[in-house]
């Protein structure tokens, strides 16, 4: 397999169709039996934090049936041996440790999906640390879904690590309580953060299924489960999904390397098959290791380019969605200017990346279906060569 080849997940044909999903997955009503879950994690040269995340998964009140690790690192064989040692005292947990010749988070996620056999896939990053009852809390949501209406469940990102010392946890919890008491100021801050700085993926992502109704408060209320709220999409470090939905909607096989917004696109497509909900009581902590990520210049460009590519592939009203995309993208230039300036980054890397994406986006929208994926990979490779 060449480094830039797309991944065949559901079938060779599905990969050639630029990541479009298969027919609608049939969500089965819960039969009353306990559901099984698999930890599905892509990784790249981050063994230390991967072992922390794995330890949290194995310490769950309902441990995983299987652990699927897809490693794109050079030292993957040595890392596999360390992971095997970590699971040696858990013989009931099936381990699948795969090497990915392609350094692409979507490629790796798809390989993990294909290898898993459990009912529910926890498609978590390698720096996601789950609190001990996180998996049990999420599985109870799926198991209580007697009608089989839920496609995916996401969890809360807690600022306190489950590995934090008690005194640190108390301090951080106290700061959280203090922040909650200043509610009006926080609401204003969140509004500025979201609407001015556009620090919210959904302020750029274009919902490309015009006729599809997304999960509403009324939909969630009909489930009769407390502590659930609607989710339009799920963030990459906190995604869980029914396996048949993940197989029907593979992560986009044309994306290379670290792929901004890949999680938003895939989980938005998950919601074609059922509801997406946030479980208020399920907690995890995103450790946010910076290693192996791209610089600001490249991330800004790929973020905007990826959204153009997703919209071009899947839009059911391309002229309208194209106008929406460029309206949001122009706002993004101002937001990135503010962020670069306030961050004293006077070479303005995020502005430059955004302007590059705005310049290349029209050719993505104007591109015919033939070779769309291959040609978009060429654009990505150009960005990935930047220093």
N, C-alpha and C positions, 0 to 999 in steps of 0.2 A: 504493500500500500504506500503510495506517495504521501509526503507530509501534508499536502493540501487537498487530498481526496476527501469527498463527503463520505459520511458513514451510512451504511445501509442498516437500518434499525428494524422497522416493521417489514420492509421488503426492499429489494434493490430499486424497484419502481418508485417507492415512496421517497427515497433519497434523491432520485433524479427529478422529482417534482418539487424541488426547492423547499422541502420541509413541510409541505402541506400535509395536514393530518389525513387519516383514513376515515372510514365511515364512523358515524356517531357510536361511541362506546355505550353499551347497555349496562346501566348501573343496577346491580342486583339488590333487592331488599335484604336487609340483615336477617340471617336465619337463626340467630341466637347463639351461634358458636363464637368463641373468642376469635378475633381477627389476629393475624400475624403481621409483623412489620419487619422491614429490612432497612438498614442504614446504607444509603447509596451515596458515596462521597468521592468526588474527583479530588486529586491532590497533585502538587508539583513542588518538590524540594522543600517540604515543610513538615518533616517527620515529627519534630518535637511537639508541635501543636496538634498534629493529627493524633498522636498518642494520647494527648489530654482529652480530645474530643471522643476518641474511642473509649477511654476510661469512663467518661460520663455516660456514654451509651450503654456500656456493659453494666453500669451501676443502676440502671433504671429499675423501678419497681415491677415493670413488665419488660424484661430484656428482649432484644431483637432475636428473631428466628435466624437471621442471616446478616452478615456484614459484607458489603460489596465495595471494595476500594479499587478505583481506577487511577493508576499512577502514570504520569507522563514524564517523570523525572529520570535523569541519567542513572542514578543509583537505586533504581526501583527494586532490584533483586535483594540488596542488603536491607532496604526498608521493609520489604515483604517479610524477611526473616524476623525483624523486630516486631512486626504486627502479629506474626504467627506466635511469637513468644507471649505477647500480651493476651492472646486468646487461648493459650494453652490450658488455663484453668477454667475455661468455659466450653467444654466439649459439645454442649448442646447447640452452640451457635455455629452455623455454617459460615465459613469464610471463603470468599472468592476474591482473589487479589489479581487484578489484570494489569498488564502494561499497555498503555496507549502510545503508539508511535506518533500520534498527532497531538500536539500541545494546543488543545482547544477544549474549553470547558464544556461546550455543548456536545462535542464528540464524546468526551469522557462521561457526561451524564447519560447519553444515549446508550453507551456500552453497559453502564451499570443497570439501566432499566431493562435491557435485554437479558442480562445475566440473572436478575432477581426473580424469585418465585413467590414471595410473600404477597399478602393481600394489599398492604399499604406500604408505599415507598416513602421513606423520609429522605428526601433529596437535599441533604444538608451540605454546607461547605465544610472544609476540613478544619475550620476554626470556629465551629459552632459547638458550644458547650451546653448540654441540656441539664436542667434541674432534674432531680431524681424521679419526679412524678410526671415529667413532661410527656413521655410517650403514652403512659397510662391515661392521662387526661385527654389526649388527642384520640386515642383508640376508643375511648368511651363515647366520644362524639360520633364517630363512624358507626359504632355498634348500636347506638340509640337511634340511628337514622333508619327506621323501619321501612320507609318507602324507597330507600336508595336514592335520595335526592342530592346528596352531597358528593361533589367530585374531589374537593381538596379542602384541607384544614391547615391554617397557619397559626403560629404561636407568637407570643409577645417577646420582644427583645428587651430583656431586663438589663439595666446598666450594672447591676451587681453580678459578678461571676459566681457560679455555684461552688467554685473553688476558693472563694474569698475567705479570709480569716474573719471570725465573728465580729471583731472590733471594726474592721473595714466595712463589713456589711451594715453594721449599725450606723456608721457615719454616713455612708451613701444613702441609706434609707431615710435618715434624718434630713439630708439635703433634698431628697425627693419630696418629702412631706412639706418642707418649707416652700419648695417650688410650687406645689399644688395650691398652697394658701394664697399665692399671688396670682390668682387665676386670670384676671383681666389683663395684666401685663403679659402673662404667658400667651394668652390668646392673640394679642397684638404681635408678639414676637413670632409666633408660629405663622401668622398671616404674612408678615414681612418675609420670613424665611421661605414660605411656599410661593407667594405671588410676586415678590420682587426679585429674590435671588433664585427662584425656581428650583429650590432644593427639594424637589419631589418629582420622581420619575413620571408620574401621571400628569405633570404640567408640560410634558413634551410628547409622551406616547399618544399616538392617534388611535382611538378605538375603531378598528377598521371593519367590524361587522355591524353595519348600520341598522339592520333589522333585528339584531339580537338584543334581548333584554338582559341586562346584567343583574346580579344578585341584589335584591332590595331588602329593606327592613321588613317588609311584609312577608317576603319569602322566608326569611330567617325566623320570624315570629311563628309561622306555620309549622316549623320544625318542633316547637314545644320544648326547646332546650335552653336553659338559662346561660348567660355569659357568652353568647355567640353574637357576633356582629358581621355585617356583610363585608366582603373583600372583593375589590375589582380584580386585583392580581395578587400574587404572593411574591415576597422578596426571596432571593436565592438562598440565603442562609437559613431560611425557615419554611421551606416548602414540604408539605406532605400531600400525597395524591394516591388515589386508587391506581393499582398497577395497570389495569386495562385502559384507563384514561391516558396514562403516560405513554403507553404503547400506541394509542390512537393519535396522539399529538406529540411526536418527538420534538426535542429541542432542535432548533434550526441547524441542519447539518452543514450549512455553508459558512458558518462563522469560524473565525480563526482566533487562536490565543484567548486571552481574557476578553470577554465579549460583553460590554456594557449593554444592559437592557435585555439580555437573553432570557432572564427569568420573567420579566414583565410580559414579553411576547408569548413564551410557552404557557405561562399560567393563565394569561388571557384566553388562549385557545383551550386550555383545560375547561374553562367555564362554558364552552360550547356544549359540554356533556353533563353539566350539573352545577350546583351551587358551590361558591367559594366562601368560606367563613373563617373568621378569626376567633379562636378560643381564648377568652379572657383569662382563664386560669392556667393555661399552658405557658410555661416560661422556659426560655433559653437565653443564652448570652452569646453575642457575636464578639469574638475575641479581636477580630479585625487585624490580622497580621498583614503588614504591608509588603512583605517579600513576594516577589514574582508578579507584582502588579505593574502596570504600565505607568509612564509619566503623565502629567496633567495634559500636555499638548496632545498626546495620542488618545487619551481617554475622551477628551472633549470632542475630538474629531470622530472617533468610532461611535460614541454615543449617538450623535446626530445622524451619522451615516447609517447605523443599524436601524434606527427608527424609519428612515426613508426606505430602506430595503424591506423591512417587515410590511410597511404600508403598501409598497409596490407589489409585493407578492400576494397579499391577502385581501386588499381592499375590494369591497363590493360597490364602491362609488368613488372611483379613483379621482375624478376632477375635484369633487368636494373635499376629499381627504387630502389631496395634494395642497389645496388652498389652506386647509387647516394646518398642515405640517409647516408650510413656509411662514404663516402668521406666528406660530409658536417659535419657530427657529429664529426669526428676527428679534423676538423678545429675548431669546437666549443670548444673543450677542451683548445686549445691554447688561444682562444679569452676570455674564462672565467678566465683562469689563469691571463691574463693581467688585466682584469677588477677587479678581486679580489685583486690582488697585488696593483694596482693603488688606489684602494679604501681602502687600509690598512686592508683588511679582511684576516688576516693571518691564519684563520682556513679554508680558501678557500671553503666556502659553495657552490658557484656556480660550482667550479671544481668538488667537491665531488658529487653533484647532477648529473652533466653531465656524470661522470664516471659510476655512478650507472645505468643511463639510457642506456649507451653503453653496460653495462653488461647484462641488461635484454632485450634489443631490439631483439637479435637473437631469443629468444623464442616467441616473438610476431610475427616475420616474419615466423617462422617455425610452428606456431600454425595452426591446421586445422580450417575450418570455424565453425564447431560445438563447441559451448561454447566459442567462441573467445571473445565476449562481456563480458560474465560473468567472465571469467578468467582475462580479462584486468581490470575489476573492482577490483578484488582481489589485483592486483599490485598497483592500485591507492590507495586502502585502506591502504596498507603497507606504501606508501609514506606519506599519510596524518596523520599517527601516529607519524611521526618523530617530535622531539621537535624543 
